[in-house]
Amino acid sequence: PESHSKSPNSPELGLSAEFDPDNTGYISTEKFRSLLQRHGSELDPHKLEVLLALADSNSEGRICYQDFVNLMSNKRSNSFRQAILQGNRRLCSKALLEETGLSLSQRLIRHVAYETLPREIDRKWYYDSYTCCPPPWFMITITIVEVAFFLYNGVVLDRFVLQVSHPLYLKNALLYHPQLRAQAWRYLTYIFMHAGIEHLGLNVVLQLLVGVPLEMVHGAARISFVYVAGVVAGSLAVSVADMRAPVVGSSGGVYALVSAHLANIVMNWSGMKCQFKLLRMAVALICMSFEFGRAVWLRFHPSAYPPCPHPSFMAHLGGVMVGITLGVIILRNYEQRLQDQTLWWIFLSIYVIFVLFAIFWNIFAYSLLDLKLPPPP
């Protein structure tokens, strides 16, 4: 077990001295049950249920003290999860979905749990632990900023549909342009430029319907990482595979989140209890295909500013690759330490290698290939 420094008056140290006097790192299941009987009324019912499952799952007659501490501090270790999942006691109380008398906010939290988590024990844990503090600020903020920039550009260009066809569109300092690829901020800020209301609308709907629930469950840090990784992978994919084209829109980040969510549903099909999941997956795939088809059509449509082509569609594919690799690992490991997952390090290494390769490609390949790029805007 891990060693932790504790103050002399720490409650953890007092419990450890009472239930683990020899400092072995373990508590006997008998003492553990005694503790539950004394303090069970002070615990959330679902947390008490998890504790009982932990006690009954261990055939060795002892429980890791650190697992108990992690549970009480809402930090579940991998060993704790395995103790629960491999236990011989099934959770016998009624499912979270069957509970009645819930307030509107409680029903919303329950709905989010069933939308995103495949295991009943995780859903109950999330339902008891979620406090809406902090709220899902990242997806909401990024959406507001994207809409604000679009409205500003609409007023400046006097165009809201197919803004990308306006002759002055490429002069914006935010979008990625191959001639200006040395301006590193453009690999990120291109998400604040959209081809038109039809482009922005679908991206906003998808990232709110999918991104906000995912952020409520997995937190802003993890979801923003998937989103930003998809955005960067998208612009770098364009710079490698469609070298003459600019890129706009948040599709790289959106497709990373949606692809990760859909892949997680497929991989945990029997455990996911969201309603009409097959129909909703079909609708999501149709929307993604429609948006991707629009981007492909626009890319090969005669350009409004020759010889520069319209924006590339490769950012969508870059986002999908991030979603089905790094994104899936994050969504499958609710409240678990990613650094303990071998696949996390494998996919993260692949991503870093791709980013480094794309950087060197942008530095050297354009001149070595003697590629004729469109003039700067």
SEPARO-214737 format. One record per residue: x, y, z of N, C-alpha, C in turn. Coordinates in steps of 0.1 Angstrom, whole numbers, plus 2048, in hexadecimal, padded with zeros to 3 digits. Example, Ala and Ser with C-alpha at 12.3 -4.5 7.8 and 13.67 -1.06 7.14 Angstrom:
2
PT nxx nyy nzz caxx cayy cazz cxx cyy czz
PT 884 7C7 84E  87B  7D3  84E 884 7DF 84E
PT 880 7EA 847  889  7F5  847 881 800 84F
This chain:
377
PT nxx nyy nzz caxx cayy cazz cxx cyy czz
PT 808 7F4 800  800  800  800 809 80C 800
PT 802 817 7FB  80A  824  7FA 80B 82A 808
PT 816 831 80A  819  837  817 815 846 816
PT 80E 84B 820  80A  859  820 80E 85F 82D
PT 813 86B 82D  816  872  839 809 878 83F
PT 807 876 84C  7FB  87B  853 7FF 882 85F
PT 7F7 88C 863  7FA  893  86F 7F6 88B 87B
PT 7FB 88D 887  7F8  885  893 7E9 886 896
PT 7E2 891 893  7D4  892  896 7CB 88E 88A
PT 7D1 888 87F  7C9  885  873 7BF 87A 876
PT 7B2 87C 871  7A8  871  873 7AD 864 86D
PT 7B4 865 861  7B9  859  85B 7C2 851 864
PT 7CB 859 86B  7D4  852  874 7CD 84C 880
PT 7C3 852 885  7BB  84C  88F 7B4 83F 88B
PT 7AE 83F 87F  7A8  833  87A 7B2 828 878
PT 7BE 82C 873  7C8  823  870 7CD 81C 87D
PT 7CF 824 888  7D3  81F  894 7C9 815 89B
PT 7BC 818 898  7B2  810  89E 7B0 803 896
PT 7B0 804 889  7AD  7F8  881 7B9 7F1 87B
PT 7C4 7F8 87B  7D0  7F2  876 7DC 7F5 87F
PT 7DB 7F0 88C  7E5  7F4  896 7F3 7F0 892
PT 7F5 7E5 88A  802  7E0  887 808 7E7 87A
PT 800 7F1 875  804  7F8  869 808 7EF 85D
PT 7FF 7E5 85B  802  7DC  850 7FD 7E1 843
PT 7F4 7EC 843  7EE  7F1  837 7E1 7EA 834
PT 7DC 7E1 83C  7D0  7DA  83A 7C7 7DB 846
PT 7B9 7DA 843  7AF  7D9  84E 7A8 7CC 84C
PT 7A5 7C5 857  79E  7B9  856 78F 7BC 852
PT 789 7B3 84B  77B  7B5  847 772 7B6 853
PT 775 7AF 85E  76D  7B0  869 76D 7BE 86F
PT 779 7C3 870  77A  7D1  876 774 7DB 86C
PT 775 7D8 85F  770  7E1  855 761 7E1 856
PT 75A 7D6 858  74C  7D5  85A 747 7DC 867
PT 750 7DB 871  74C  7E2  87E 74C 7F1 87C
PT 756 7F6 874  756  804  871 74A 808 869
PT 746 800 85F  73A  803  858 72D 804 860
PT 72C 7FB 86A  720  7FA  872 720 807 87B
PT 72B 80C 87F  72C  817  888 729 824 880
PT 72E 825 874  72D  832  86D 725 831 860
PT 71F 826 85D  718  824  850 70D 82F 84E
PT 706 833 859  6FC  83D  858 701 84A 853
PT 70E 84D 855  713  85A  851 717 85A 842
PT 716 84F 83B  71B  84E  82D 70F 84F 823
PT 712 853 817  709  852  80C 705 844 80A
PT 6F8 840 808  6F4  832  806 6FC 82B 7FB
PT 6FF 832 7F0  706  82B  7E6 715 829 7EA
PT 71B 832 7F1  728  830  7F6 729 824 800
PT 71F 823 808  71F  818  812 71D 80B 80A
PT 716 80B 800  714  7FF  7F7 721 7FB 7F1
PT 729 804 7ED  736  801  7E7 740 7FC 7F2
PT 73F 802 7FE  747  7FD  809 744 7EE 80C
PT 737 7EB 80C  733  7DD  80F 738 7D4 805
PT 737 7D8 7F8  73C  7D0  7ED 74B 7CE 7EE
PT 752 7D8 7F3  760  7D7  7F4 763 7CC 7FF
PT 75C 7CD 80A  75E  7C3  815 75B 7B5 811
PT 750 7B3 809  74C  7A6  805 755 7A0 7FA
PT 75B 7A9 7F3  763  7A4  7E7 770 79E 7EA
PT 775 7A1 7F6  783  79D  7F9 783 78F 800
PT 789 785 7FA  789  778  7FF 795 776 809
PT 79E 780 80A  7A9  77E  813 7A6 783 821
PT 79A 788 824  797  78C  831 79D 799 835
PT 7A2 7A1 82C  7A8  7AE  82F 7A6 7B8 824
PT 7A7 7C4 827  7A5  7CF  81D 7B0 7D9 81E
PT 7B5 7DD 812  7C0  7E7  812 7BB 7F4 818
PT 7C3 7F9 822  7BF  805  829 7BE 811 820
PT 7C8 811 816  7C8  81D  80D 7BC 81D 804
PT 7B7 811 800  7AB  811  7F8 79F 817 800
PT 79F 814 80D  794  81A  815 796 829 816
PT 7A2 82E 818  7A4  83C  818 7A1 843 80B
PT 7A4 83C 800  7A1  842  7F3 792 843 7F1
PT 78B 838 7F5  77C  839  7F4 776 844 7FC
PT 77A 846 808  775  851  811 778 85E 80C
PT 783 860 804  787  86D  7FF 784 86E 7F0
PT 77B 865 7EB  777  865  7DD 782 863 7D3
PT 78C 85C 7D7  797  858  7CE 799 849 7CD
PT 793 844 7C3  793  835  7C2 79F 830 7BA
PT 7A6 827 7C0  7B2  821  7B9 7AD 816 7B0
PT 7B7 812 7A7  7B4  806  79E 7B1 7FA 7A7
PT 7B9 7F8 7B2  7B7  7EC  7BA 7A9 7EC 7C0
PT 7A4 7F7 7C4  797  7F8  7C9 78C 7F4 7BF
PT 78E 7FA 7B3  784  7F6  7A8 784 7E7 7A6
PT 790 7E1 7A5  791  7D3  7A3 78A 7CB 7AE
PT 78C 7D0 7BA  785  7C9  7C6 776 7C9 7C4
PT 771 7D4 7BF  763  7D5  7BD 75E 7CC 7B1
PT 765 7CE 7A6  760  7C7  79A 762 7B8 79B
PT 76B 7B3 7A2  76E  7A5  7A3 767 79F 7B0
PT 760 7A7 7B7  75A  7A2  7C3 74F 797 7C1
PT 74C 790 7CB  742  785  7CA 735 789 7CF
PT 734 796 7D3  727  79B  7D7 721 7A5 7CC
PT 716 7A2 7C7  70F  7AB  7BE 708 7B6 7C5
PT 709 7C2 7BF  702  7CD  7C6 6F3 7CA 7C6
PT 6ED 7C9 7D1  6DF  7C4  7D1 6D5 7CE 7D2
PT 6D8 7DB 7D5  6CE  7E5  7D6 6C9 7E9 7C8
PT 6BE 7F0 7C7  6B8  7F3  7BA 6C2 7FC 7B2
PT 6C0 7FC 7A5  6C9  804  79D 6C5 813 79F
PT 6CF 81B 79C  6CD  82A  79D 6C1 82F 795
PT 6BF 828 789  6B4  82D  780 6A7 82A 787
PT 6A6 821 790  699  81E  796 695 826 7A2
PT 69F 82E 7A7  69C  837  7B2 692 842 7AF
PT 689 845 7B8  67E  84E  7B6 680 85A 7C0
PT 678 864 7BE  678  870  7C7 684 879 7C6
PT 68A 879 7BA  696  881  7B8 692 88F 7B3
PT 69A 898 7B7  698  8A6  7B2 69D 8A7 7A3
PT 69A 8B3 79D  69E  8B5  78F 6AD 8B4 78E
PT 6B4 8BA 797  6C3  8B9  795 6C8 8AB 797
PT 6C2 8A3 7A0  6C6  896  7A2 6C3 88D 796
PT 6B7 890 790  6B4  888  784 6BE 88C 779
PT 6C2 898 778  6CC  89C  76E 6D9 895 770
PT 6DE 895 77C  6EA  88E  77F 6E9 87F 77C
PT 6DE 879 780  6DC  86B  77C 6DC 869 76D
PT 6D5 872 766  6D5  870  757 6E3 871 752
PT 6EB 87A 756  6F9  87B  752 701 86F 755
PT 6FF 869 761  706  85D  764 702 851 75B
PT 6F6 850 757  6F2  845  74E 6F6 848 740
PT 6F8 855 73C  6FC  858  72F 70B 855 72D
PT 713 855 737  722  855  735 729 849 73C
PT 723 843 746  72A  838  74E 724 82B 74B
PT 72C 820 749  727  813  746 724 80A 752
PT 729 80E 75E  728  805  769 71F 80B 774
PT 716 803 779  70D  808  783 714 80E 78F
PT 71F 807 793  726  80C  79F 72C 81A 79D
PT 731 81C 790  736  829  78D 72B 834 78C
PT 720 830 787  715  839  787 710 83D 794
PT 70F 834 79E  70B  837  7AB 716 840 7B2
PT 722 83C 7AF  72D  844  7B5 72D 853 7B0
PT 72B 854 7A3  72A  862  79E 71E 869 7A3
PT 713 862 7A4  706  869  7A9 708 86E 7B7
PT 70F 867 7C0  711  86B  7CE 71C 876 7CF
PT 726 875 7C6  732  87E  7C7 731 88B 7C0
PT 728 88C 7B5  728  898  7AD 722 8A4 7B5
PT 728 8AF 7B4  724  8BB  7BC 722 8C7 7B3
PT 725 8C6 7A6  724  8D1  79C 72D 8DC 7A0
PT 738 8D9 7A6  742  8E3  7AA 750 8DD 7A7
PT 756 8E1 79D  752  8EB  793 748 8E6 789
PT 741 8EF 783  737  8EC  778 73F 8E8 76B
PT 739 8E3 761  740  8E0  755 743 8EC 74D
PT 74D 8F4 752  750  901  74D 757 901 73F
PT 75F 8F6 73D  768  8F7  731 760 8F6 724
PT 757 8EC 723  74F  8EB  717 746 8F7 715
PT 740 8FC 71F  737  908  71E 73F 914 71A
PT 74B 916 720  753  922  71D 758 921 70E
PT 75D 916 70A  762  915  6FC 757 917 6F2
PT 74B 912 6F5  73F  914  6EC 73C 923 6EB
PT 73B 92A 6F7  737  938  6F7 742 940 6EE
PT 74E 93D 6F0  759  944  6E9 758 941 6DA
PT 755 935 6D6  754  932  6C8 748 939 6C2
PT 73D 939 6C9  731  940  6C3 734 94F 6C3
PT 73A 955 6CD  73D  963  6CD 746 967 6C1
PT 751 95F 6BE  759  962  6B3 752 961 6A6
PT 749 957 6A5  741  955  698 738 961 696
PT 731 966 6A0  729  971  69F 730 97E 69B
PT 73C 97F 6A1  744  98B  69E 749 98B 68F
PT 74D 97F 68B  751  97E  67D 745 980 673
PT 73A 97B 678  72E  97D  66F 72A 98B 66D
PT 72C 993 678  729  9A2  677 734 9A8 66E
PT 741 9A5 670  74C  9AB  668 74B 9A7 65A
PT 748 99B 657  747  996  649 739 998 643
PT 72F 99C 64B  722  99D  647 71D 990 640
PT 721 985 647  71D  977  641 71D 96D 64C
PT 712 965 64D  712  95B  658 711 94D 652
PT 70D 94B 645  70D  93E  63F 718 93E 635
PT 720 933 636  72C  931  62E 735 93D 62F
PT 738 942 63B  742  94D  63D 74F 94A 635
PT 753 93D 635  75F  939  62F 761 93E 620
PT 756 940 61A  756  945  60C 759 954 60A
PT 759 95B 615  75C  969  614 76B 96C 611
PT 76E 975 608  77C  977  604 785 97B 610
PT 77F 982 61A  788  986  625 789 97C 631
PT 782 971 62F  782  967  63A 790 962 63E
PT 798 960 635  7A6  95A  638 7AF 964 63F
PT 7AB 971 63F  7B4  97B  645 7B3 97B 655
PT 7AA 973 65A  7A9  972  669 7B5 96C 66F
PT 7B9 971 67A  7C6  96D  680 7C4 960 688
PT 7B8 95A 689  7B6  94E  691 7B7 941 689
PT 7B3 941 67D  7B3  935  675 7C0 930 671
PT 7C2 923 66F  7CE  91D  66B 7CF 91F 65B
PT 7DB 924 657  7DE  925  649 7EC 920 646
PT 7EE 917 63C  7FB  911  63A 807 91B 639
PT 804 927 633  80F  930  632 812 937 63F
PT 809 936 649  80C  93C  656 80D 932 661
PT 812 926 65D  812  91B  667 81D 91D 672
PT 826 927 670  830  92A  67A 829 931 686
PT 81D 937 684  816  93D  68F 80F 933 697
PT 815 92E 6A1  811  922  6A8 803 922 6AE
PT 7FF 92E 6B1  7F1  92F  6B8 7E6 92B 6AE
PT 7E9 92B 6A1  7DE  928  698 7DB 919 698
PT 7E3 911 69D  7E0  902  69E 7D5 900 6A9
PT 7D3 90A 6B1  7C8  909  6BB 7BD 912 6B9
PT 7C0 91F 6B5  7B5  929  6B4 7AC 927 6A8
PT 7B0 91E 69F  7A7  91C  693 799 917 697
PT 798 912 6A4  78B  90D  6A8 780 918 6AA
PT 785 925 6AA  77C  930  6AC 777 935 69F
PT 77B 930 694  776  933  687 76E 928 681
PT 763 92B 67B  75A  920  675 756 924 667
PT 754 91A 65F  751  91D  651 743 924 64F
PT 73A 922 659  72D  928  658 725 924 663
PT 718 929 664  70F  925  66E 70C 916 66E
PT 70C 910 662  70A  902  661 715 8F9 667
PT 721 8FF 667  72D  8F8  66D 72D 8FA 67C
PT 72B 906 680  72B  909  68E 720 902 696
PT 714 902 690  708  8FD  696 70A 8EE 69A
PT 70E 8E6 691  70F  8D8  694 71A 8D5 69E
PT 726 8DC 69D  730  8DB  6A7 72C 8DF 6B5
PT 725 8EA 6B6  720  8EE  6C3 716 8E4 6C9
PT 70D 8DF 6C1  703  8D6  6C7 70A 8C9 6CC
PT 714 8C4 6C4  71A  8B8  6C8 723 8BA 6D4
PT 72A 8C5 6D5  733  8C6  6E0 72C 8CA 6ED
PT 720 8CF 6EC  718  8D2  6F8 711 8C5 6FD
PT 70A 8BE 6F3  703  8B2  6F7 70C 8A6 6FB
PT 718 8A6 6F6  721  89B  6FA 72C 8A0 704
PT 731 8AC 701  73D  8B1  709 739 8B5 717
PT 72D 8BB 719  72A  8C0  727 727 8B4 730
PT 71F 8AA 72C  71E  89E  735 72B 897 738
PT 734 896 72E  741  890  730 749 898 73A
PT 749 8A5 739  750  8AD  742 74B 8AC 750
PT 73D 8AB 752  737  8AA  75F 73C 89D 766
PT 73F 893 75E  743  886  764 752 885 765
PT 759 888 75B  768  886  75B 770 892 75F
PT 76A 89E 760  771  8AA  764 776 8B2 758
PT 779 8BF 75B  77D  8C8  750 78B 8C4 74B
PT 794 8C0 754  7A2  8BD  750 7A3 8B2 746
PT 79C 8A7 748  79D  89C  73F 795 89F 731
PT 789 8A5 732  782  8A8  726 789 8B3 71E
PT 78E 8BD 724  795  8C7  71D 7A2 8C2 716
PT 7A8 8B8 71D  7B4  8B2  717 7B0 8AB 70A
PT 7A5 8A3 70A  7A1  89C  6FE 79D 8A6 6F3
PT 796 8B0 6F7  791  8BA  6ED 79D 8C1 6E7
PT 7A6 8C6 6EF  7B2  8CE  6EA 7BB 8C5 6E2
PT 7BD 8B8 6E7  7C5  8AF  6DF 7BF 8AC 6D1
PT 7B2 8AB 6D1  7AB  8A9  6C4 7AD 8B6 6BB
PT 7AC 8C1 6C1  7AE  8CE  6B9 7BC 8CE 6B3
PT 7C6 8CC 6BB  7D4  8CC  6B7 7D7 8C1 6AC
PT 7D2 8B5 6AF  7D4  8AA  6A5 7CD 8AE 698
PT 7C2 8B5 699  7BB  8B9  68C 7C3 8C2 684
PT 7C8 8CD 689  7D0  8D6  681 7DD 8D0 67D
PT 7E3 8C8 685  7F0  8C2  681 7ED 8B7 676
PT 7E2 8B0 676  7DE  8A7  66C 7DC 8AE 65E
PT 7D6 8BA 65F  7D5  8C2  653 7E2 8C6 64D
PT 7EB 8CA 656  7F8  8CF  652 801 8C4 64C
PT 7FE 8B7 64F  805  8AC  64A 7FF 8A6 63E
PT 7F1 8A4 63E  7EA  89D  633 7E3 8A6 629
PT 7E1 8B2 62C  7DA  8BB  623 7E2 8C9 623
PT 7EE 8C9 61E  7F7  8D3  622 7F4 8E1 61C
PT 7EC 8E2 612  7E9  8EE  60B 7DC 8F5 611
PT 7D5 8EE 61A  7C8  8F3  61E 7C9 8FA 62C
PT 7C0 904 62E  7BE  909  63C 7B5 900 643
PT 7B2 903 650  7A9  8FC  658 7A2 905 662
PT 795 903 664  78D  90A  66D 783 901 674
PT 77E 905 67F  773  8FE  686 778 8F5 692
PT 76F 8F2 69B  773  8EA  6A7 770 8DB 6A5
PT 76F 8D7 698  76B  8C9  696 776 8BF 69B
PT 783 8C3 69C  78D  8BA  6A1 78A 8B6 6B0
PT 787 8C0 6B8  784  8BE  6C6 776 8B7 6C8
PT 76C 8BB 6C0  75F  8B5  6C1 75F 8A7 6BD
PT 766 8A4 6B2  766  896  6AE 76E 88D 6B7
PT 778 893 6BE  780  88B  6C8 776 887 6D3
PT 76E 890 6D8  765  88D  6E3 75A 883 6DF
PT 754 886 6D4  749  87E  6CF 74E 870 6CC
PT 759 86F 6C5  75F  862  6C2 762 859 6CE
PT 768 860 6D8  76B  859  6E4 75F 854 6EB
PT 754 85D 6EC  748  859  6F2 741 84D 6EB
PT 740 84E 6DE  73A  843  6D6 742 836 6D7
PT 74F 837 6D7  757  82B  6D8 755 825 6E6
PT 754 82D 6F0  752  828  6FE 745 821 6FF
PT 73B 826 6F9  72E  820  6F9 72E 812 6F2
PT 735 811 6E7  736  805  6E0 73D 7FB 6E8
PT 748 7FF 6EE  751  7F6  6F5 74A 7F1 702
PT 741 7F8 707  739  7F5  713 72A 7F4 711
PT 727 7EE 706  719  7EE  701 70F 7E9 70B
PT 712 7DE 711  709  7D7  71A 707 7DF 727
PT 712 7E7 72B  711  7EE  737 70B 7FC 736
PT 70C 802 72A  706  80F  728 6F7 80E 728
PT 6F0 816 731  6E2  815  732 6DB 822 72E
PT 6E1 82A 725  6DB  836  720 6D0 831 717
PT 6C5 839 717  6B9  835  70F 6BB 837 700
PT 6B6 82E 6F8  6B6  82F  6E9 6C5 830 6E4
PT 6CE 829 6EA  6DC  82B  6E7 6DF 828 6D9
PT 6D9 81E 6D3  6DB  81B  6C5 6D7 826 6BC
PT 6CA 82B 6BE  6C5  835  6B6 6CE 842 6B8
PT 6D2 845 6C4  6D9  851  6C6 6E7 850 6C0
PT 6ED 844 6C1  6FA  842  6BA 6F9 845 6AB
PT 6EE 83F 6A5  6EB  841  697 6EA 850 693
PT 6E2 857 69B  6E1  866  699 6EE 86D 69A
PT 6F6 86A 6A4  703  870  6A6 70C 86D 69A
PT 70C 861 695  715  85D  68A 710 864 67D
PT 703 865 67B  6FD  86C  670 701 87B 670
PT 700 881 67C  704  88F  67D 713 891 67A
PT 71B 888 67F  72A  889  67D 72D 887 66E
PT 726 87D 668  728  87B  65A 724 886 651
PT 718 88D 655  714  898  64E 71E 8A4 64E
PT 723 8A6 65A  72C  8B1  65C 739 8AE 654
PT 73E 8A1 655  74A  89D  64E 748 89F 63F
PT 73C 89A 63A  739  89B  62C 739 8AA 627
PT 733 8B3 630  733  8C1  62D 741 8C6 62B
PT 74A 8C2 634  758  8C7  634 75F 8C2 628
PT 75D 8B5 624  763  8B0  618 75E 8B7 60B
PT 751 8B9 60B  74B  8C1  5FF 751 8CF 5FE
PT 752 8D6 60A  757  8E3  60A 766 8E3 605
PT 76E 8D9 60A  77C  8D9  607 77E 8D9 5F8
PT 776 8D1 5F0  778  8D0  5E2 76F 8D8 5DA
PT 767 8E1 5E0  75F  8EB  5D9 768 8F6 5D4
PT 766 8FB 5C8  76E  906  5C3 770 911 5CD
PT 77C 915 5D0  77F  91E  5DA 77B 92D 5D7
PT 777 934 5E2  774  942  5E0 780 94B 5E0
PT 78C 945 5E3  798  94D  5E3 7A3 944 5DD
PT 7A2 941 5D0  7AD  939  5CA 7BA 941 5CA
PT 7C6 93A 5CA  7C7  92B  5C9 7C6 924 5D7
PT 7C2 92B 5E2  7C1  924  5EF 7B4 91C 5EF
PT 7B5 90F 5F3  7A8  907  5F3 7A0 90B 600
PT 794 906 600  78C  907  60C 792 8FF 618
PT 78D 901 624  793  8FA  630 792 8EB 62E
PT 79C 8E4 634  79D  8D6  634 794 8CF 63D
PT 791 8C2 63A  789  8B9  642 791 8B0 64B
PT 79E 8B0 64A  7A7  8A7  651 7A7 8A8 660
PT 7A3 8B4 665  7A2  8B6  673 798 8AD 67A
PT 78D 8AA 672  783  8A1  678 78A 893 67B
PT 792 88E 671  798  881  673 7A2 881 67E
PT 7AA 88C 67F  7B3  88D  68A 7AC 88D 698
PT 7A0 893 699  799  892  6A5 793 884 6A8
PT 78F 87D 69E  78A  870  6A0 795 867 6A5
PT 7A1 868 6A0  7AC  85F  6A4 7B0 862 6B3
PT 7AF 86F 6B7  7B1  872  6C5 7A6 86C 6CE
PT 79A 86D 6C9  78E  868  6D1 78F 859 6D3
PT 792 851 6C9  792  843  6CB 79E 83D 6D1
PT 7A8 846 6D4  7B4  841  6DB 7B4 847 6E9
PT 7B9 853 6EB  7BA  85A  6F8 7AD 85C 6FE
PT 7A3 860 6F6  796  863  6FB 78F 857 702
PT 790 84B 6FB  78A  83F  700 790 83B 70D
PT 79E 83C 70E  7A4  838  71B 7A0 841 726
PT 79E 84E 724  799  857  72E 78B 854 732
PT 782 851 729  774  84F  72C 772 841 733
PT 77B 838 730  77A  82A  736 77F 82A 744
PT 786 834 748  78D  834  756 787 83F 75E
PT 77A 83E 761  774  848  76A 77A 848 778
PT 77F 854 77C  786  856  789 791 84D 78B
PT 798 848 781  7A4  83F  783 7B0 847 77E
PT 7BC 843 783  7C8  84A  780 7CC 845 772
PT 7CD 84F 769  7D1  84B  75B 7DF 846 75A
PT 7E8 84B 763  7F6  847  763 7F8 838 766
PT 7ED 832 76B  7EE  823  76E 7EA 81B 763
PT 7E5 821 758  7E0  81A  74C 7EB 819 741
PT 7EE 80D 73E  7F9  80B  733 7F4 811 726
PT 7E8 80E 722  7E3  814  715 7E4 823 715
PT 7E2 829 720  7E2  838  721 7F0 83C 71C
PT 7FB 836 722  808  83A  71E 80B 837 70F
PT 806 82C 70B  808  828  6FD 802 832 6F3
PT 7F5 835 6F5  7EF  83F  6EC 7F4 84D 6EE
PT 7F8 851 6FA  7FE  85E  6FD 80B 85F 6F5
PT 813 854 6F6  820  854  6EF 81E 856 6E0
PT 814 84E 6DA  811  84F  6CC 80D 85D 6C8
PT 805 864 6D1  800  871  6CE 80C 87B 6CE
PT 815 87A 6D8  820  883  6D9 82A 881 6CD
PT 82C 874 6C9  834  871  6BD 82E 878 6B1
PT 821 877 6AF  81A  87D  6A4 81C 88C 6A4
PT 81A 893 6B0  81C  8A1  6B1 82A 8A5 6AD
PT 834 89E 6B2  842  8A1  6AF 845 89F 6A0
PT 840 894 69B  841  892  68C 83B 89D 684
PT 82F 8A2 688  828  8AC  681 830 8B9 682
PT 836 8BC 68D  83E  8C8  68F 84A 8C8 686
PT 851 8BD 685  85D  8BC  67C 858 8BC 66E
PT 84D 8B6 66B  847  8B7  65D 844 8C5 659
PT 83F 8CD 662  83C  8DB  65F 848 8E3 65D
PT 853 8DF 664  85F  8E7  663 867 8E4 656
PT 867 8D7 653  870  8D3  648 869 8CE 63B
PT 85D 8C8 63C  857  8C1  630 853 8CB 626
PT 84E 8D7 62A  848  8E0  620 853 8E5 616
PT 85F 8E7 61B  86A  8EC  613 870 8E0 60B
PT 871 8D4 611  877  8C9  60A 86E 8C4 5FF
PT 861 8C5 601  858  8C0  5F6 856 8CB 5EB
PT 85B 8D7 5EE  85A  8E2  5E4 84B 8E4 5E1
PT 843 8E4 5EB  834  8E5  5E9 831 8F4 5E6
PT 828 8F5 5DC  823  903  5D9 817 906 5E1
PT 819 90F 5EB  80E  912  5F4 806 91E 5EF
PT 7FA 91F 5F3  7F2  92B  5EF 7F8 937 5F6
PT 7F7 943 5F0  7FD  94F  5F6 7F6 952 604
PT 7FE 959 60D  7F8  95C  61A 7EC 966 618
PT 7E3 965 621  7D7  96E  61F 7DA 97C 621
